[in-house]
Amino acid sequence: MHRILLDVDTGVDDALAIAYAVRSSDLDVIGITTCFGNVPVDRATRNTLHVLERLGATEIPVAMGEAAPLFHPSKEAYPAQFHGENGLGDLAFPDPAGKPVSTSAAAFMVDQIRRYPKQVTLICVGPLTNLAAAILQAPEITTLVRQVIIMGGAVEVAGNRRMHAEANVYSDPEAAQLVFQSGAPITLVGLDVTMQTELKLEDIQRWRELNSDLAGFLADITSCYIEGYRQAYGDRTGCALHDPLAVAVAIDPSLVAVQPMVLQVDLEGVHSYGRTVADLRPRCTDQPNVNVCTSVDAKRFQEHFMGTLMS
């Protein structure tokens, strides 16, 4: 097992990613940090604590992080169409018994990476605000972290928050640019690969047949997510497994093919603000800064994901 730290903005696919990581025998989840994104940060923290209670994993510390982008106000409303107003399909549930630790998310990241040099994999599946704040606080963590796996960006495909921009990067483009240029060892799990995955209603019916509290909860929240996809895309019969795929890359990197690229975030374009821009020229001589996932063995990933959650 290797140590991972999850950075989340807990909506539905974050909850699936948390469950996948906690249930994996290959990963040791040493902590979870929360950020604004799918929902406000206090709601993301509450949702995370609730998911951990459902998993019987309340020993995992949760640190609450940034409530807004580092350098400007939030740009738009939260994506309730997909995640519900509360981020978990609008299911009613009591306040979790657990509380976040007193340390901020950025400070928690720094502490864990310093404590376990070259041993911690950061899996970031929300806006990159917490990680950017941590790098500003302690730049040396970029050389101490084992790997940074980011669910974000759309390099050669359309965006999902804007026609040109993926939601996590668009939520705080300046933070994403700071992280991409930091020198950290980054693998980008973007829409180029996550949209090739699909969890269907018949898949979550298998969870319902388990007749367990956790499986029923996951099925209920994912049903809301799938309905959001149906309304948004029309031609899809399920939902993409964005955040769980980032966890899968930590478990088994052979699930994806990667290509080193020179990658930046557009911070100035009127119609392209927040776009992840790669230098795709065959003779680019600049030093690549991000390993971009370009293809995925979706069938093998989905089988492993379902098998882990049903074990």
N, C-alpha and C positions, 0 to 999 in steps of 0.2 A: 504494500500500500504506500501511496505517497500523499503528502499533506496538501490539502487544497483549502483555499479561502474563497468563498463565494461572495460576489458583490451583486446585489439584486435590487429590483424595484417591484416587489412581488405582486404580479398579476398572475394570470392562469399559467402561462408557460414557465414562469419563474417557479411557481409551486411545483410543477412537474419536474423541473430541473433540480430543485431542492430534494424532492423525494427520490429521484434517480441517484443523486450523489450520495445521499445518506444511506440508501439501500445497497449501494455498490460495495462489493467486498474489496475493490481495488483502491478505494479512496478513503482518506481520513479527513473528514471535514473539521478543521480546527476553528472555524468561526464563519459567521455570515455578517456582512455589512449591508446596510440598506441605503437607498437613495430615492429621490423623487423620480418619476418617470411614468409608469403606467398609472400610478396614483400618487398622492402626496406622500412625503417621506414618513410621516407618523403612521399613516395607513399601511404603507409598505412594511413598516416595522411590526405593526400589529399583525398583519397577515403572515409575516415570516414566523413570528412566535407561535401563531395558531397552527401553521403547518407543522412546525417542529413538535408541538403537542400531539398532533394527530399521528406523527411518526414515532412517538415515544422517544424523542431525541432532545429533550429540554436541557440536556447538559451542554449542548453546543452554544457558545456565547454569541449574542447578537449585538452589534454596535450600530447605532443610528447615525446616518451621515447627512449629506447636504440636502437642503430643501429647495434649492434653485441653482441654476447655472452659476459658474464662478464669476462671470464678468457682465452679465446682463439678466434682466428678468426672464422668467419662463415665457415662451412664445405662444403657446396655445393650450387649449383644454386637454384634460386627460382622456385617453382613448376608451371611453366607457362602452362603445359599440362592441368591442372585443372582450373586455375583461369585466364589464359591469361597473357600476358606480363605485363599488367597494373593492374592486380588483379581483375578487374571487367569485364571479358570477352572481353577485348580489345574494349569495346565501347568507342567512342569518346565523351568527354564531356568537357565543359569549366572549367577553374580553379574556384574553389568555392570562393564565396565572403568572407567567414569566414576565420579566422586565428586561429591557436592554441594559448592557453594561454602561457604566458612567463614561467610559472613554469614547471619543468620537470615532467615526468610521476610519477617517484618514489616520489618526493616531494608532488605532488598532491595527491597521494594515502595516504601518511602519514597525510597530512592536513585534508583530508576528514574523515579519520578514527578517528583522534583525535577530530574532531569537533562533530562527531556523535558516541560516544563510544557505542559499542554493538548494533549498528543500521545498519551498512553498510555490505551488502553482496558483496564481490568481485566475479565477474564472469570472469575468465581468459580463453580466448579461443585462445591464441597464445603461443609462448614460454614464460616461466616464468621469464624472465630476469628482467622485470620491478618490479615484486613483490619481487624477490630476492634482488634487489637493495634497495627497500623500507625497507625490513627487516634489511639489513645491516645498513641502515641509522638510523632506529628507531626500534630496536628489540621489543619494548613494543607493537607494533601494532598487534602482534600475539595474544595478550590477549584482545585487544580492538575491533577487527573485529568480526562481528556477525557470519560470515561464509565465507569460501572460496570455491567456486565451480570451478573446473578445468576441462576443456575439454582437456584430454591428457592421454597418456599411453595406453598400451595393456597388460593386466595382464595374461589372459588365451587364448588370440587369437593372430594371426599374426599381425605384424606391417604393416604400410603403407608407411613409408619413407625408412625403411630397413625391412628385413624379421622378425627382432626381435624388431623393435623400431617404435613407433608412432612419427609423424612428430614434434609436438610441444615439446615433451620431448627431442627428438633427436637434435633439433635445439640448445638447451642449456642444456645438461644433468646436469651440475654442478649447474645451477640455480634451476632446478627441485629438485635435491637432497637437496639443501639448504632449499627450501620451504617445502618439505615433512618432513624434520627433525626439522622444526622450532617450532612445538607445536601448530600451528594454527589449527582451526577446519576445516578440509578439506574433501570435497566430490569429488571423482574422477569420472568424466563422460568420460570413455575411449572408445576405439574401441570395447570393450566387449559389449557395449550397443548401441553405435552410429551406428555401421554397421548393426544393426537390423532395422534401420529406412530407409525409401526410399521414396523420392519425385520423381514422374514420370512425363513424358511429358504431360500426360493427366491432371495431377494436375496443372501444370503451364498454361495449356490452359485455365483453369478457371480464372487465373489472366488476361490473354489477353482479355477474354470476358467482363471484367469489364470496358475496354476502359478508363483506367485512366493512367496518366503519371507514377505514382509510380508502379502500377501493371505491366505495360508494361516493365518498367526498370527491375523489379525483374524477370520477365519472360525471358527477353533477357539475363541477366547475368547467370541465372540458366540453360538456354539451353546450354551455353558453358560448364558449370560445368558437366552437364549430359553427354555431348559428351566426356569429359575427362574421366569420369567413364567408358563409353562404350569402349574406347580405352584401358584403363588400365585393366579392369576386364572382359570384354566380355560377361559374363553371367548376368550382371546387366542391367536393363532397366531404371534405374533412378540413383539418387545420394543420398548419406547418408546425413542426417541433423545433422552433428557433433555439430556445435556451437549452433544452435537453441535448441538442446536438453539440453545443459547446462543452457540456459535461462529457459527452461521449468521446470527444477529441482528447480529453485528458485521460480517459480510460484506455482508449485504443486509437492512437494516431493514424493507424493504417486504414481507418474508415474513410479518410479523406486524402485527396491529392492536393499538395500545396505548391505554390509558385512564389519565390521571393520577388517582391515588387517595390518600387519607389512609390510610396503612397502619401498623399496629403489630403487635407480637408479644405474645401473652398470656403473662405471666410469673408469674401467680398462680393460674390456674384449676386445680382439682383434676382435672377431666376435659378441660380444654382447654389445658393448658400446652404452649407451643410452637406454638399455632395462629396463622396470619397472619390478622389481623382488619382488614378494610377498611370504611371508612365508605361504605356504598352508598346513603345517602339522597340523593335527587335534589337537595336544596337544602343540601347540606353546605357550610358557609362556611369551613371550615378550609383552609389551604394544602396542596395535595397534595404528598407527599414522595417518591412512587414512581410511575414509569410501569409499569403492570401490563399484560402481554401478555394479550389476551382472545381472540384467534383467530389461526390460522396457516394459511397455504397449504401444507398438509402435502405434497401431491403435488409441488409445485415445489421445496420444500425437500429432499425425499428424492431427487429426481432430481439436484439439485445435489450433495448429499452423496455419492451413489453415483458420480456422474461425476468428482468430485474425487478420490476414493480409487481409482478405476480408471484414472485418467489416467497 
